[in-house]
Amino acid sequence: MSRIRRRALRFAALAVSVLALSGAAPAPPPISGAGQTVARIWRGRTLAAKADEYEAYLFASGIRRVRATPGNLGVTVLRRAEGDQTEFLVISIWESLDAVKRFAGADYEKAVILDRDREYLVEVEPTVRHYAVEKEERR
């Protein structure tokens, strides 16, 4: 993975973490498609008692599928306990919108629901958010 793509992945994870903590959710910039690196962000919540089991399932099923899709540059999974629930935030980085569509299909803004998600998730969010990766800086 190139240095620029690694940095884009780290930046996307950091940016989403900050947005999640602040409660802010700015409108994503338009994504041009070809040649534009894209961050795809999905969020799900499960009961805290099922969090470890769900995480194992998520990695074995969803993350494996993301990583196996041509054009995927990486994925970050964030986890946060909130009382009796645990939130997961999945940020996948793609080389283009076309690569996202290879994973999610033509209706790429719909969430890809795994076979057993409804067993674990408190609610299933029907959509995901996409962001153009513009710049990443880190020490």
N, CA, C and O atoms as a GROMACS GRO file, in nm:
protein
  556
    1MET      N    1   0.086  -0.116   0.000
    1MET     CA    2   0.000   0.000   0.000
    1MET      C    3   0.091   0.123   0.000
    1MET      O    4   0.189   0.128   0.074
    2SER      N    5   0.059   0.221  -0.082
    2SER     CA    6   0.142   0.340  -0.094
    2SER      C    7   0.132   0.426   0.032
    2SER      O    8   0.037   0.416   0.109
    3ARG      N    9   0.230   0.509   0.049
    3ARG     CA   10   0.236   0.600   0.164
    3ARG      C   11   0.113   0.692   0.164
    3ARG      O   12   0.055   0.716   0.270
    4ILE      N   13   0.076   0.743   0.049
    4ILE     CA   14  -0.039   0.834   0.040
    4ILE      C   15  -0.167   0.761   0.080
    4ILE      O   16  -0.250   0.817   0.152
    5ARG      N   17  -0.184   0.638   0.034
    5ARG     CA   18  -0.306   0.564   0.068
    5ARG      C   19  -0.309   0.528   0.215
    5ARG      O   20  -0.416   0.532   0.277
    6ARG      N   21  -0.193   0.493   0.275
    6ARG     CA   22  -0.190   0.466   0.419
    6ARG      C   23  -0.227   0.590   0.497
    6ARG      O   24  -0.302   0.584   0.595
    7ARG      N   25  -0.176   0.703   0.453
    7ARG     CA   26  -0.206   0.829   0.521
    7ARG      C   27  -0.353   0.865   0.505
    7ARG      O   28  -0.415   0.916   0.599
    8ALA      N   29  -0.410   0.840   0.388
    8ALA     CA   30  -0.553   0.868   0.366
    8ALA      C   31  -0.638   0.784   0.459
    8ALA      O   32  -0.737   0.833   0.514
    9LEU      N   33  -0.602   0.659   0.476
    9LEU     CA   34  -0.676   0.569   0.565
    9LEU      C   35  -0.670   0.619   0.709
    9LEU      O   36  -0.772   0.624   0.777
   10ARG      N   37  -0.550   0.656   0.755
   10ARG     CA   38  -0.536   0.707   0.892
   10ARG      C   39  -0.614   0.836   0.912
   10ARG      O   40  -0.678   0.856   1.015
   11PHE      N   41  -0.609   0.925   0.813
   11PHE     CA   42  -0.680   1.051   0.823
   11PHE      C   43  -0.831   1.029   0.831
   11PHE      O   44  -0.898   1.091   0.914
   12ALA      N   45  -0.883   0.943   0.748
   12ALA     CA   46  -1.027   0.917   0.749
   12ALA      C   47  -1.070   0.865   0.885
   12ALA      O   48  -1.174   0.906   0.937
   13ALA      N   49  -0.992   0.776   0.943
   13ALA     CA   50  -1.025   0.722   1.076
   13ALA      C   51  -1.023   0.832   1.180
   13ALA      O   52  -1.113   0.839   1.264
   14LEU      N   53  -0.923   0.917   1.176
   14LEU     CA   54  -0.914   1.026   1.271
   14LEU      C   55  -1.029   1.125   1.254
   14LEU      O   56  -1.090   1.168   1.352
   15ALA      N   57  -1.058   1.161   1.130
   15ALA     CA   58  -1.166   1.257   1.104
   15ALA      C   59  -1.300   1.205   1.152
   15ALA      O   60  -1.377   1.280   1.213
   16VAL      N   61  -1.329   1.081   1.127
   16VAL     CA   62  -1.456   1.024   1.169
   16VAL      C   63  -1.463   1.015   1.321
   16VAL      O   64  -1.569   1.037   1.379
   17SER      N   65  -1.350   0.985   1.386
   17SER     CA   66  -1.347   0.980   1.532
   17SER      C   67  -1.382   1.116   1.590
   17SER      O   68  -1.462   1.125   1.682
   18VAL      N   69  -1.322   1.219   1.535
   18VAL     CA   70  -1.350   1.355   1.583
   18VAL      C   71  -1.496   1.391   1.560
   18VAL      O   72  -1.560   1.446   1.649
   19LEU      N   73  -1.548   1.360   1.442
   19LEU     CA   74  -1.688   1.390   1.414
   19LEU      C   75  -1.782   1.314   1.506
   19LEU      O   76  -1.881   1.368   1.554
   20ALA      N   77  -1.751   1.188   1.532
   20ALA     CA   78  -1.835   1.108   1.620
   20ALA      C   79  -1.836   1.164   1.760
   20ALA      O   80  -1.941   1.167   1.825
   21LEU      N   81  -1.721   1.209   1.808
   21LEU     CA   82  -1.714   1.265   1.943
   21LEU      C   83  -1.785   1.399   1.953
   21LEU      O   84  -1.846   1.430   2.056
   22SER      N   85  -1.778   1.479   1.848
   22SER     CA   86  -1.838   1.613   1.852
   22SER      C   87  -1.986   1.612   1.820
   22SER      O   88  -2.057   1.708   1.850
   23GLY      N   89  -2.035   1.503   1.760
   23GLY     CA   90  -2.175   1.497   1.719
   23GLY      C   91  -2.200   1.569   1.588
   23GLY      O   92  -2.313   1.570   1.538
   24ALA      N   93  -2.095   1.630   1.531
   24ALA     CA   94  -2.110   1.703   1.405
   24ALA      C   95  -2.106   1.606   1.288
   24ALA      O   96  -2.037   1.504   1.292
   25ALA      N   97  -2.181   1.638   1.186
   25ALA     CA   98  -2.180   1.555   1.066
   25ALA      C   99  -2.195   1.645   0.945
   25ALA      O  100  -2.305   1.660   0.893
   26PRO      N  101  -2.084   1.705   0.898
   26PRO     CA  102  -2.094   1.793   0.783
   26PRO      C  103  -2.130   1.716   0.658
   26PRO      O  104  -2.106   1.596   0.648
   27ALA      N  105  -2.189   1.786   0.563
   27ALA     CA  106  -2.224   1.723   0.436
   27ALA      C  107  -2.095   1.680   0.367
   27ALA      O  108  -1.998   1.755   0.364
   28PRO      N  109  -2.094   1.560   0.311
   28PRO     CA  110  -1.973   1.514   0.243
   28PRO      C  111  -1.951   1.592   0.115
   28PRO      O  112  -2.047   1.636   0.051
   29PRO      N  113  -1.824   1.610   0.077
   29PRO     CA  114  -1.799   1.675  -0.051
   29PRO      C  115  -1.844   1.583  -0.163
   29PRO      O  116  -1.850   1.462  -0.146
   30PRO      N  117  -1.875   1.642  -0.279
   30PRO     CA  118  -1.915   1.557  -0.391
   30PRO      C  119  -1.801   1.462  -0.426
   30PRO      O  120  -1.684   1.497  -0.418
   31ILE      N  121  -1.838   1.343  -0.465
   31ILE     CA  122  -1.740   1.243  -0.505
   31ILE      C  123  -1.746   1.231  -0.656
   31ILE      O  124  -1.852   1.202  -0.712
   32SER      N  125  -1.633   1.254  -0.720
   32SER     CA  126  -1.633   1.259  -0.866
   32SER      C  127  -1.635   1.122  -0.932
   32SER      O  128  -1.675   1.111  -1.048
   33GLY      N  129  -1.594   1.019  -0.861
   33GLY     CA  130  -1.593   0.886  -0.922
   33GLY      C  131  -1.452   0.843  -0.955
   33GLY      O  132  -1.373   0.816  -0.865
   34ALA      N  133  -1.420   0.835  -1.081
   34ALA     CA  134  -1.290   0.783  -1.125
   34ALA      C  135  -1.176   0.866  -1.068
   34ALA      O  136  -1.176   0.989  -1.076
   35GLY      N  137  -1.078   0.797  -1.009
   35GLY     CA  138  -0.960   0.864  -0.961
   35GLY      C  139  -0.972   0.929  -0.824
   35GLY      O  140  -0.873   0.981  -0.773
   36GLN      N  141  -1.087   0.929  -0.764
   36GLN     CA  142  -1.108   0.993  -0.634
   36GLN      C  143  -1.111   0.887  -0.526
   36GLN      O  144  -1.196   0.799  -0.527
   37THR      N  145  -1.018   0.896  -0.431
   37THR     CA  146  -1.018   0.803  -0.318
   37THR      C  147  -1.140   0.831  -0.232
   37THR      O  148  -1.172   0.947  -0.204
   38VAL      N  149  -1.208   0.724  -0.190
   38VAL     CA  150  -1.336   0.738  -0.121
   38VAL      C  151  -1.331   0.666   0.014
   38VAL      O  152  -1.280   0.554   0.024
   39ALA      N  153  -1.383   0.732   0.116
   39ALA     CA  154  -1.403   0.668   0.247
   39ALA      C  155  -1.551   0.633   0.258
   39ALA      O  156  -1.637   0.717   0.236
   40ARG      N  157  -1.579   0.508   0.292
   40ARG     CA  158  -1.716   0.458   0.311
   40ARG      C  159  -1.733   0.432   0.460
   40ARG      O  160  -1.653   0.360   0.520
   41ILE      N  161  -1.835   0.492   0.520
   41ILE     CA  162  -1.851   0.485   0.665
   41ILE      C  163  -1.985   0.423   0.701
   41ILE      O  164  -2.091   0.468   0.658
   42TRP      N  165  -1.977   0.318   0.781
   42TRP     CA  166  -2.096   0.247   0.829
   42TRP      C  167  -2.091   0.242   0.981
   42TRP      O  168  -1.984   0.232   1.041
   43ARG      N  169  -2.208   0.251   1.041
   43ARG     CA  170  -2.218   0.252   1.186
   43ARG      C  171  -2.323   0.150   1.230
   43ARG      O  172  -2.429   0.138   1.169
   44GLY      N  173  -2.292   0.079   1.337
   44GLY     CA  174  -2.388  -0.017   1.393
   44GLY      C  175  -2.372  -0.027   1.544
   44GLY      O  176  -2.262  -0.006   1.597
   45ARG      N  177  -2.480  -0.060   1.613
   45ARG     CA  178  -2.478  -0.074   1.758
   45ARG      C  179  -2.532  -0.210   1.798
   45ARG      O  180  -2.630  -0.258   1.741
   46THR      N  181  -2.467  -0.270   1.897
   46THR     CA  182  -2.512  -0.398   1.950
   46THR      C  183  -2.518  -0.388   2.102
   46THR      O  184  -2.466  -0.293   2.160
   47LEU      N  185  -2.579  -0.485   2.165
   47LEU     CA  186  -2.577  -0.489   2.311
   47LEU      C  187  -2.435  -0.516   2.357
   47LEU      O  188  -2.363  -0.594   2.295
   48ALA      N  189  -2.394  -0.453   2.465
   48ALA     CA  190  -2.258  -0.470   2.517
   48ALA      C  191  -2.228  -0.617   2.543
   48ALA      O  192  -2.115  -0.662   2.524
   49ALA      N  193  -2.327  -0.691   2.587
   49ALA     CA  194  -2.308  -0.833   2.617
   49ALA      C  195  -2.275  -0.915   2.492
   49ALA      O  196  -2.219  -1.024   2.502
   50LYS      N  197  -2.310  -0.864   2.374
   50LYS     CA  198  -2.285  -0.935   2.249
   50LYS      C  199  -2.170  -0.874   2.169
   50LYS      O  200  -2.140  -0.921   2.059
   51ALA      N  201  -2.106  -0.771   2.222
   51ALA     CA  202  -2.008  -0.694   2.144
   51ALA      C  203  -1.889  -0.777   2.098
   51ALA      O  204  -1.849  -0.768   1.982
   52ASP      N  205  -1.832  -0.858   2.187
   52ASP     CA  206  -1.716  -0.938   2.147
   52ASP      C  207  -1.753  -1.039   2.040
   52ASP      O  208  -1.678  -1.060   1.944
   53GLU      N  209  -1.867  -1.102   2.058
   53GLU     CA  210  -1.913  -1.202   1.960
   53GLU      C  211  -1.942  -1.135   1.826
   53GLU      O  212  -1.908  -1.189   1.720
   54TYR      N  213  -2.005  -1.017   1.830
   54TYR     CA  214  -2.035  -0.946   1.706
   54TYR      C  215  -1.906  -0.902   1.636
   54TYR      O  216  -1.894  -0.912   1.514
   55GLU      N  217  -1.810  -0.853   1.713
   55GLU     CA  218  -1.684  -0.810   1.654
   55GLU      C  219  -1.616  -0.925   1.580
   55GLU      O  220  -1.568  -0.907   1.469
   56ALA      N  221  -1.613  -1.041   1.642
   56ALA     CA  222  -1.553  -1.159   1.576
   56ALA      C  223  -1.627  -1.191   1.446
   56ALA      O  224  -1.564  -1.220   1.344
   57TYR      N  225  -1.760  -1.186   1.451
   57TYR     CA  226  -1.840  -1.213   1.331
   57TYR      C  227  -1.816  -1.106   1.224
   57TYR      O  228  -1.802  -1.138   1.106
   58LEU      N  229  -1.811  -0.980   1.266
   58LEU     CA  230  -1.788  -0.869   1.173
   58LEU      C  231  -1.656  -0.888   1.098
   58LEU      O  232  -1.650  -0.872   0.976
   59PHE      N  233  -1.550  -0.922   1.172
   59PHE     CA  234  -1.420  -0.941   1.108
   59PHE      C  235  -1.420  -1.063   1.017
   59PHE      O  236  -1.364  -1.058   0.908
   60ALA      N  237  -1.480  -1.171   1.062
   60ALA     CA  238  -1.480  -1.295   0.983
   60ALA      C  239  -1.566  -1.284   0.858
   60ALA      O  240  -1.536  -1.350   0.758
   61SER      N  241  -1.670  -1.204   0.862
   61SER     CA  242  -1.762  -1.195   0.749
   61SER      C  243  -1.747  -1.064   0.671
   61SER      O  244  -1.702  -1.064   0.557
   62GLY      N  245  -1.786  -0.954   0.734
   62GLY     CA  246  -1.790  -0.826   0.664
   62GLY      C  247  -1.654  -0.772   0.626
   62GLY      O  248  -1.632  -0.733   0.512
   63ILE      N  249  -1.563  -0.768   0.722
   63ILE     CA  250  -1.432  -0.710   0.694
   63ILE      C  251  -1.355  -0.797   0.595
   63ILE      O  252  -1.285  -0.745   0.508
   64ARG      N  253  -1.368  -0.925   0.608
   64ARG     CA  254  -1.303  -1.015   0.511
   64ARG      C  255  -1.355  -0.987   0.370
   64ARG      O  256  -1.277  -0.985   0.275
   65ARG      N  257  -1.485  -0.967   0.357
   65ARG     CA  258  -1.544  -0.939   0.225
   65ARG      C  259  -1.497  -0.804   0.171
   65ARG      O  260  -1.467  -0.793   0.052
   66VAL      N  261  -1.490  -0.703   0.257
   66VAL     CA  262  -1.440  -0.572   0.216
   66VAL      C  263  -1.298  -0.586   0.163
   66VAL      O  264  -1.268  -0.539   0.053
   67ARG      N  265  -1.211  -0.650   0.240
   67ARG     CA  266  -1.070  -0.662   0.204
   67ARG      C  267  -1.048  -0.744   0.077
   67ARG      O  268  -0.949  -0.724   0.006
   68ALA      N  269  -1.139  -0.836   0.048
   68ALA     CA  270  -1.126  -0.921  -0.070
   68ALA      C  271  -1.173  -0.852  -0.198
   68ALA      O  272  -1.152  -0.904  -0.308
   69THR      N  273  -1.238  -0.737  -0.186
   69THR     CA  274  -1.292  -0.668  -0.302
   69THR      C  275  -1.182  -0.587  -0.371
   69THR      O  276  -1.116  -0.506  -0.306
   70PRO      N  277  -1.162  -0.608  -0.500
   70PRO     CA  278  -1.062  -0.529  -0.573
   70PRO      C  279  -1.090  -0.379  -0.559
   70PRO      O  280  -1.204  -0.334  -0.574
   71GLY      N  281  -0.985  -0.304  -0.531
   71GLY     CA  282  -0.999  -0.160  -0.516
   71GLY      C  283  -1.009  -0.115  -0.372
   71GLY      O  284  -1.007   0.005  -0.345
   72ASN      N  285  -1.021  -0.209  -0.278
   72ASN     CA  286  -1.021  -0.172  -0.136
   72ASN      C  287  -0.877  -0.145  -0.094
   72ASN      O  288  -0.787  -0.224  -0.121
   73LEU      N  289  -0.856  -0.031  -0.026
   73LEU     CA  290  -0.723   0.008   0.017
   73LEU      C  291  -0.699  -0.018   0.165
   73LEU      O  292  -0.587  -0.005   0.213
   74GLY      N  293  -0.804  -0.054   0.237
   74GLY     CA  294  -0.789  -0.081   0.379
   74GLY      C  295  -0.919  -0.055   0.453
   74GLY      O  296  -1.015  -0.003   0.398
   75VAL      N  297  -0.918  -0.091   0.579
   75VAL     CA  298  -1.037  -0.073   0.661
   75VAL      C  299  -0.994  -0.048   0.806
   75VAL      O  300  -0.897  -0.106   0.854
   76THR      N  301  -1.069   0.037   0.874
   76THR     CA  302  -1.049   0.064   1.016
   76THR      C  303  -1.180   0.037   1.086
   76THR      O  304  -1.286   0.080   1.039
   77VAL      N  305  -1.175  -0.034   1.198
   77VAL     CA  306  -1.294  -0.059   1.278
   77VAL      C  307  -1.274   0.009   1.412
   77VAL      O  308  -1.178  -0.019   1.484
   78LEU      N  309  -1.366   0.098   1.445
   78LEU     CA  310  -1.363   0.166   1.574
   78LEU      C  311  -1.473   0.108   1.662
   78LEU      O  312  -1.579   0.068   1.612
   79ARG      N  313  -1.447   0.104   1.792
   79ARG     CA  314  -1.544   0.045   1.886
   79ARG      C  315  -1.553   0.136   2.007
   79ARG      O  316  -1.451   0.182   2.060
   80ARG      N  317  -1.677   0.162   2.052
   80ARG     CA  318  -1.698   0.248   2.169
   80ARG      C  319  -1.813   0.195   2.253
   80ARG      O  320  -1.924   0.176   2.203
   81ALA      N  321  -1.785   0.171   2.380
   81ALA     CA  322  -1.889   0.128   2.473
   81ALA      C  323  -1.968   0.249   2.519
   81ALA      O  324  -1.912   0.352   2.554
   82GLU      N  325  -2.102   0.234   2.520
   82GLU     CA  326  -2.192   0.339   2.567
   82GLU      C  327  -2.298   0.274   2.654
   82GLU      O  328  -2.405   0.238   2.604
   83GLY      N  329  -2.270   0.260   2.783
   83GLY     CA  330  -2.366   0.197   2.873
   83GLY      C  331  -2.386   0.052   2.838
   83GLY      O  332  -2.291  -0.026   2.834
   84ASP      N  333  -2.511   0.014   2.811
   84ASP     CA  334  -2.541  -0.126   2.780
   84ASP      C  335  -2.531  -0.158   2.631
   84ASP      O  336  -2.569  -0.267   2.588
   85GLN      N  337  -2.479  -0.063   2.553
   85GLN     CA  338  -2.461  -0.086   2.410
   85GLN      C  339  -2.317  -0.057   2.368
   85GLN      O  340  -2.244   0.015   2.437
   86THR      N  341  -2.278  -0.113   2.256
   86THR     CA  342  -2.146  -0.088   2.199
   86THR      C  343  -2.165  -0.049   2.054
   86THR      O  344  -2.236  -0.115   1.978
   87GLU      N  345  -2.101   0.061   2.017
   87GLU     CA  346  -2.110   0.111   1.880
   87GLU      C  347  -1.985   0.069   1.803
   87GLU      O  348  -1.874   0.074   1.855
   88PHE      N  349  -2.006   0.029   1.678
   88PHE     CA  350  -1.897  -0.001   1.586
   88PHE      C  351  -1.905   0.097   1.470
   88PHE      O  352  -2.013   0.123   1.416
   89LEU      N  353  -1.790   0.150   1.433
   89LEU     CA  354  -1.781   0.239   1.318
   89LEU      C  355  -1.679   0.177   1.224
   89LEU      O  356  -1.564   0.158   1.261
   90VAL      N  357  -1.722   0.147   1.102
   90VAL     CA  358  -1.635   0.083   1.004
   90VAL      C  359  -1.606   0.185   0.893
   90VAL      O  360  -1.697   0.237   0.829
   91ILE      N  361  -1.478   0.212   0.874
   91ILE     CA  362  -1.434   0.306   0.771
   91ILE      C  363  -1.351   0.227   0.672
   91ILE      O  364  -1.241   0.182   0.703
   92SER      N  365  -1.404   0.212   0.554
   92SER     CA  366  -1.328   0.144   0.449
   92SER      C  367  -1.284   0.248   0.347
   92SER      O  368  -1.358   0.340   0.314
   93ILE      N  369  -1.163   0.230   0.298
   93ILE     CA  370  -1.105   0.324   0.202
   93ILE      C  371  -1.095   0.254   0.067
   93ILE      O  372  -1.048   0.141   0.057
   94TRP      N  373  -1.139   0.324  -0.036
   94TRP     CA  374  -1.149   0.267  -0.170
   94TRP      C  375  -1.077   0.355  -0.270
   94TRP      O  376  -1.071   0.477  -0.254
   95GLU      N  377  -1.021   0.292  -0.372
   95GLU     CA  378  -0.947   0.368  -0.472
   95GLU      C  379  -1.038   0.455  -0.558
   95GLU      O  380  -0.990   0.551  -0.620
   96SER      N  381  -1.168   0.424  -0.564
   96SER     CA  382  -1.261   0.502  -0.645
   96SER      C  383  -1.404   0.463  -0.608
   96SER      O  384  -1.428   0.366  -0.537
   97LEU      N  385  -1.497   0.541  -0.658
   97LEU     CA  386  -1.639   0.509  -0.640
   97LEU      C  387  -1.674   0.380  -0.714
   97LEU      O  388  -1.760   0.304  -0.669
   98ASP      N  389  -1.608   0.355  -0.825
   98ASP     CA  390  -1.631   0.228  -0.896
   98ASP      C  391  -1.592   0.108  -0.810
   98ASP      O  392  -1.659   0.005  -0.813
   99ALA      N  393  -1.486   0.122  -0.733
   99ALA     CA  394  -1.445   0.014  -0.643
   99ALA      C  395  -1.550  -0.007  -0.534
   99ALA      O  396  -1.578  -0.121  -0.497
  100VAL      N  397  -1.606   0.101  -0.482
  100VAL     CA  398  -1.714   0.090  -0.382
  100VAL      C  399  -1.830   0.012  -0.442
  100VAL      O  400  -1.888  -0.074  -0.376
  101LYS      N  401  -1.864   0.042  -0.565
  101LYS     CA  402  -1.975  -0.026  -0.631
  101LYS      C  403  -1.948  -0.175  -0.653
  101LYS      O  404  -2.040  -0.255  -0.653
  102ARG      N  405  -1.821  -0.211  -0.671
  102ARG     CA  406  -1.788  -0.353  -0.681
  102ARG      C  407  -1.822  -0.426  -0.552
  102ARG      O  408  -1.858  -0.544  -0.553
  103PHE      N  409  -1.809  -0.357  -0.440
  103PHE     CA  410  -1.841  -0.416  -0.310
  103PHE      C  411  -1.991  -0.410  -0.281
  103PHE      O  412  -2.051  -0.510  -0.243
  104ALA      N  413  -2.051  -0.293  -0.300
  104ALA     CA  414  -2.187  -0.267  -0.253
  104ALA      C  415  -2.294  -0.279  -0.359
  104ALA      O  416  -2.413  -0.286  -0.326
  105GLY      N  417  -2.256  -0.281  -0.485
  105GLY     CA  418  -2.355  -0.285  -0.592
  105GLY      C  419  -2.389  -0.146  -0.642
  105GLY      O  420  -2.336  -0.046  -0.594
  106ALA      N  421  -2.479  -0.142  -0.739
  106ALA     CA  422  -2.516  -0.015  -0.803
  106ALA      C  423  -2.577   0.083  -0.703
  106ALA      O  424  -2.553   0.204  -0.712
  107ASP      N  425  -2.656   0.033  -0.609
  107ASP     CA  426  -2.716   0.118  -0.506
  107ASP      C  427  -2.619   0.125  -0.387
  107ASP      O  428  -2.650   0.079  -0.277
  108TYR      N  429  -2.502   0.182  -0.412
  108TYR     CA  430  -2.390   0.178  -0.319
  108TYR      C  431  -2.411   0.257  -0.190
  108TYR      O  432  -2.334   0.241  -0.096
  109GLU      N  433  -2.513   0.342  -0.185
  109GLU     CA  434  -2.539   0.417  -0.062
  109GLU      C  435  -2.619   0.337   0.040
  109GLU      O  436  -2.637   0.380   0.154
  110LYS      N  437  -2.668   0.221  -0.002
  110LYS     CA  438  -2.735   0.130   0.092
  110LYS      C  439  -2.631   0.052   0.168
  110LYS      O  440  -2.527   0.015   0.113
  111ALA      N  441  -2.658   0.026   0.294
  111ALA     CA  442  -2.567  -0.056   0.374
  111ALA      C  443  -2.568  -0.199   0.323
  111ALA      O  444  -2.672  -0.250   0.279
  112VAL      N  445  -2.453  -0.263   0.329
  112VAL     CA  446  -2.444  -0.405   0.298
  112VAL      C  447  -2.473  -0.479   0.428
  112VAL      O  448  -2.394  -0.474   0.522
  113ILE      N  449  -2.586  -0.545   0.433
  113ILE     CA  450  -2.630  -0.613   0.555
  113ILE      C  451  -2.581  -0.758   0.551
  113ILE      O  452  -2.610  -0.832   0.458
  114LEU      N  453  -2.507  -0.795   0.654
  114LEU     CA  454  -2.456  -0.932   0.664
  114LEU      C  455  -2.567  -1.026   0.707
  114LEU      O  456  -2.667  -0.984   0.766
  115ASP      N  457  -2.549  -1.154   0.678
  115ASP     CA  458  -2.652  -1.255   0.706
  115ASP      C  459  -2.702  -1.252   0.850
  115ASP      O  460  -2.822  -1.265   0.874
  116ARG      N  461  -2.612  -1.235   0.946
  116ARG     CA  462  -2.650  -1.244   1.087
  116ARG      C  463  -2.655  -1.108   1.157
  116ARG      O  464  -2.666  -1.105   1.280
  117ASP      N  465  -2.647  -0.998   1.085
  117ASP     CA  466  -2.650  -0.865   1.148
  117ASP      C  467  -2.771  -0.846   1.238
  117ASP      O  468  -2.760  -0.789   1.346
  118ARG      N  469  -2.886  -0.893   1.194
  118ARG     CA  470  -3.008  -0.870   1.272
  118ARG      C  471  -3.008  -0.947   1.405
  118ARG      O  472  -3.083  -0.912   1.496
  119GLU      N  473  -2.925  -1.050   1.415
  119GLU     CA  474  -2.910  -1.122   1.542
  119GLU      C  475  -2.838  -1.036   1.645
  119GLU      O  476  -2.863  -1.047   1.765
  120TYR      N  477  -2.750  -0.950   1.598
  120TYR     CA  478  -2.663  -0.874   1.688
  120TYR      C  479  -2.700  -0.727   1.703
  120TYR      O  480  -2.694  -0.673   1.813
  121LEU      N  481  -2.738  -0.663   1.595
  121LEU     CA  482  -2.753  -0.518   1.596
  121LEU      C  483  -2.884  -0.474   1.659
  121LEU      O  484  -2.990  -0.533   1.636
  122VAL      N  485  -2.876  -0.369   1.738
  122VAL     CA  486  -2.994  -0.310   1.801
  122VAL      C  487  -3.086  -0.254   1.694
  122VAL      O  488  -3.208  -0.269   1.700
  123GLU      N  489  -3.027  -0.189   1.596
  123GLU     CA  490  -3.100  -0.143   1.478
  123GLU      C  491  -3.003  -0.148   1.360
  123GLU      O  492  -2.882  -0.133   1.378
  124VAL      N  493  -3.056  -0.169   1.243
  124VAL     CA  494  -2.973  -0.177   1.123
  124VAL      C  495  -2.991  -0.048   1.045
  124VAL      O  496  -3.099  -0.020   0.992
  125GLU      N  497  -2.884   0.030   1.038
  125GLU     CA  498  -2.891   0.154   0.960
  125GLU      C  499  -2.897   0.118   0.812
  125GLU      O  500  -2.814   0.041   0.763
  126PRO      N  501  -2.993   0.173   0.740
  126PRO     CA  502  -3.012   0.134   0.600
  126PRO      C  503  -2.912   0.196   0.502
  126PRO      O  504  -2.898   0.147   0.390
  127THR      N  505  -2.844   0.302   0.543
  127THR     CA  506  -2.754   0.370   0.451
  127THR      C  507  -2.615   0.387   0.512
  127THR      O  508  -2.595   0.370   0.633
  128VAL      N  509  -2.522   0.422   0.426
  128VAL     CA  510  -2.385   0.453   0.467
  128VAL      C  511  -2.353   0.594   0.417
  128VAL      O  512  -2.429   0.652   0.341
  129ARG      N  513  -2.239   0.647   0.461
  129ARG     CA  514  -2.195   0.778   0.414
  129ARG      C  515  -2.065   0.760   0.337
  129ARG      O  516  -1.983   0.675   0.372
  130HIS      N  517  -2.047   0.840   0.235
  130HIS     CA  518  -1.925   0.838   0.156
  130HIS      C  519  -1.863   0.977   0.158
  130HIS      O  520  -1.932   1.078   0.150
  131TYR      N  521  -1.732   0.980   0.170
  131TYR     CA  522  -1.658   1.104   0.173
  131TYR      C  523  -1.541   1.096   0.075
  131TYR      O  524  -1.477   0.992   0.061
  132ALA      N  525  -1.516   1.205   0.007
  132ALA     CA  526  -1.396   1.214  -0.075
  132ALA      C  527  -1.278   1.235   0.020
  132ALA      O  528  -1.282   1.323   0.106
  133VAL      N  529  -1.174   1.156   0.003
  133VAL     CA  530  -1.054   1.174   0.084
  133VAL      C  531  -0.970   1.282   0.018
  133VAL      O  532  -0.918   1.262  -0.092
  134GLU      N  533  -0.957   1.394   0.084
  134GLU     CA  534  -0.890   1.510   0.026
  134GLU      C  535  -0.744   1.523   0.070
  134GLU      O  536  -0.656   1.548  -0.012
  135LYS      N  537  -0.721   1.506   0.200
  135LYS     CA  538  -0.586   1.532   0.250
  135LYS      C  539  -0.573   1.463   0.385
  135LYS      O  540  -0.670   1.448   0.459
  136GLU      N  541  -0.453   1.422   0.415
  136GLU     CA  542  -0.425   1.361   0.545
  136GLU      C  543  -0.290   1.406   0.592
  136GLU      O  544  -0.192   1.401   0.517
  137GLU      N  545  -0.282   1.449   0.716
  137GLU     CA  546  -0.155   1.487   0.776
  137GLU      C  547  -0.148   1.428   0.915
  137GLU      O  548  -0.247   1.426   0.988
  138ARG      N  549  -0.031   1.381   0.950
  138ARG     CA  550  -0.010   1.323   1.082
  138ARG      C  551   0.135   1.333   1.119
  138ARG      O  552   0.222   1.333   1.032
  139ARG      N  553   0.163   1.341   1.245
  139ARG     CA  554   0.302   1.338   1.293
  139ARG      C  555   0.351   1.199   1.301
  139ARG      O  556   0.466   1.176   1.339
   0.00000   0.00000   0.00000
